[in-house]
Amino acid sequence: MNLLGYSCGTESGEKDANTVNAIKTFQIEYGLPADGIVDWKTESWLNSTKIEAIRAALQKFGYKLNPGGKGRTQDVIDAIYDFQARHNLDTTGRIDLKTKRALGLGG
C-alpha cells in the first residue's frame, strides 16, 4: 500500500487504523466496496499494480528517474505528481485507477 502512495504509516505487520483507512481509500479509488478488508478483488488490483511497472511507464512518458533506484523513491513521487497534473488527474501522488490507466497500465 505504501509503495502505491496509500500511506499505512510505519510497517508493523499489524492491521491498525492507518492500514484500514489506506485500504478503504484504495478500494474507493478502484471502485471496490470500501470495507477495509483485502478480499480477492482488492488483492487482485493490488497485485496488478507493481511499482516497477509504474517506474517503467513513467520513463516511457519521458521522466528521468534514477537508473539505480528501486521502489517509490522521491524522483518517482515527484514524477507521479507531475504526471497527474499534466494529465488533469487528481494530484494525490497515489497510483489510483485513473492514473494507472493514463500510464497505459490497463485496468
CORWODA-V830508 format. One record per residue. N is the residue number from 1. PHI is phi in whole degrees, 0 to 359 (none if undefined). NEAR is the number of other ideal C-beta (glycine too) atoms within 10 Angstrom. D_LAST is the distance of its C-alpha to the last C-alpha in Angstrom with 1 decimal. Layout:
((N/PHI/NEAR/D_LAST) (N/PHI/NEAR/D_LAST))
This chain:
((1/none/18/17.3) (2/300/15/19.8) (3/296/15/18.1) (4/267/23/15.1) (5/95/22/17.7) (6/264/23/18.0) (7/292/15/21.7) (8/259/18/23.3) (9/85/13/26.5) (10/290/8/28.5) (11/292/9/27.3) (12/237/10/29.8) (13/84/5/28.3) (14/257/8/28.9) (15/266/13/26.6) (16/264/11/28.3) (17/299/10/27.6) (18/298/16/25.7) (19/295/21/23.3) (20/299/14/22.9) (21/296/15/22.4) (22/296/20/19.7) (23/297/22/17.8) (24/298/17/18.4) (25/299/19/17.1) (26/303/25/13.8) (27/299/21/13.6) (28/299/12/14.6) (29/290/21/12.1) (30/257/19/9.2) (31/72/11/11.2) (32/256/17/12.8) (33/301/12/16.6) (34/270/15/18.1) (35/249/12/20.7) (36/77/17/20.5) (37/254/12/20.3) (38/275/16/17.9) (39/274/11/17.5) (40/294/7/15.5) (41/291/13/12.3) (42/297/19/12.6) (43/298/10/13.7) (44/299/12/10.8) (45/294/20/8.3) (46/298/17/11.3) (47/290/8/11.9) (48/273/12/8.7) (49/242/21/9.4) (50/261/14/12.8) (51/297/17/15.1) (52/291/10/16.5) (53/291/16/13.4) (54/296/24/13.3) (55/303/21/17.0) (56/297/13/16.7) (57/295/19/14.3) (58/299/20/16.7) (59/295/13/19.5) (60/296/10/18.3) (61/273/14/18.5) (62/96/8/22.0) (63/282/16/22.1) (64/268/9/24.9) (65/252/15/24.2) (66/305/11/26.9) (67/297/6/26.9) (68/267/6/28.1) (69/285/12/25.8) (70/228/10/23.5) (71/78/11/21.0) (72/267/18/20.6) (73/276/15/23.9) (74/299/9/25.3) (75/294/15/24.5) (76/291/23/20.7) (77/301/12/21.0) (78/299/14/23.0) (79/294/22/20.6) (80/298/24/17.6) (81/301/15/20.0) (82/296/14/21.2) (83/302/20/17.9) (84/299/20/16.9) (85/297/11/20.4) (86/292/11/20.4) (87/253/13/17.2) (88/54/9/18.5) (89/258/16/16.0) (90/300/12/17.5) (91/272/15/19.2) (92/256/16/18.7) (93/80/19/18.2) (94/267/20/15.3) (95/270/26/11.8) (96/278/23/10.3) (97/298/18/6.9) (98/296/17/8.8) (99/294/26/10.2) (100/303/22/7.3) (101/295/12/6.2) (102/296/17/10.0) (103/282/20/10.6) (104/81/10/8.9) (105/257/17/6.7) (106/74/10/3.7) (107/116/14/0.0))
